[in-house]
């Protein structure tokens, strides 16, 4: 699993923590929507033979664990038990798609993801205020 660190995002992280404590469902909704966007982009990069691997991509509903909320994205299942191998094999040739089809998307989005979540929460708040 890839790890990354955002530098210079401390204030934004503190803002998101405050929002999470005040409105955990809004944070969960924003996180879930952004994860769906990541999955959509990832599906453009999935190697395709039969299409089963691409179709297996899922975004699970948000899970709360105390003060934390998480969303899991992934590929695989009984009919595509090869998903991890295809994802990790950097030596394989694919006519369509690439290895690291999920990881590459998440790593590219990492620098802006917290800001995107904060912006989405602001949009939800503005929409609620106008209704």
N, C-alpha and C positions, 0 to 999 in steps of 0.2 A: 504494500500500500504506500502510496506517495504521501509525503508530508510537505507542508509548505508553511511559511511564516510571512505575514504581512507586516511590513515595516512602515511606521508612521501612521498607523490606523488606530492608535490607542483611544483617541477622543471618540472616534466613530464606534469602536467596540463598547465604550462606556455608555454611549447613547443607546446602542442596541440592547445592552443589558438593562438599562432603565426602562426601555419600552417593553422588554420581555417581562419584567416584573410587574409593570402596570397593565399590560395587555398581551398576555401570552398567546392568545388565539390569533391576534393580528400578526404577531411575529411568525407563528406557525404557518399561517396562510401565505405570508410573503415568502417565506423560505420554501414552501411547497411549490409555489408558482415559479420561483426562480429555478428550482430543481427540474421542473418540467421543461423549462427553456433549455437547460443544460442537456437534458435527455434528447430533446428534439435535435439539437446540434450534434450530439453524439451519434444519433442514428444516421446522420449523413456520412459518418466516417466508418461505420461498421462494415467489415468485409461481407460481401453478399455472394452466396452460391445458390441456396434455395430460398433465402429470405427468412428462414426460421430464426436465425440469430438476431437479426434486426427486430423482428416481431417480439422477441422475448424481453426487450428493454422495458423496465418498469420503474416507476417512482412510487415508493410506498408513502402512505399517509404519515403525517407528522406523529412522532412519539415523544411524549413528555416523560422526563425522568427528573423529578424534583424541580429545580429551577432551569433545567436544560431542556431544549427541544432539538430533535434531529429528524432528518429526512434521509432515507436510504435510496440510492439509485443503483441499479444493477441489471445484469443480463444473465440469462441461463435458465435452467430448469431441466426436467427430465428429458425433454426432447432435444435440448441443446447443451448437453453436459460438457461440450467442448469449448464453451464460451471463454473460460479462463485461459485455456491454451492459446486460442486465437488472439486474445487480448495481449498476452505476454510474449508471444513468439515474434521477436523482431527480425528473424531471418526468413520468415515465410513471405512468399510473393502473393499478392492479392490483386487481381484485375480491377476489382472495385474495393475501395476501403483501405484501411490501415490497421496495424497493431496499435495498442494503447488508445483505442477509439473512445473510451470513456475518460480515462485518466488525462489525456491531452486536452480535452475540453475543459475539465475542471481546473487544471493547472493554468490554462490560458485565462480563465475567468477569475481566478483567485484574487488578483490585485483590485478588481472592481466589484467583487461579489458583495462585500459588506455594504458598500455604497448603494448598490442596486437594491438590496433588501431594505435599507433605510428609505430610499426613494419610493419604493413600492408601499411601504407603511405610510409615508407622508401622503401619497396619492389616495390610499384607502381612507385616511383621516379626512382629507379634503372632500372626498366624495360623500362621506358620512355627514360632514358638516353642511353640505349643500342640499341634503335630502330632507 
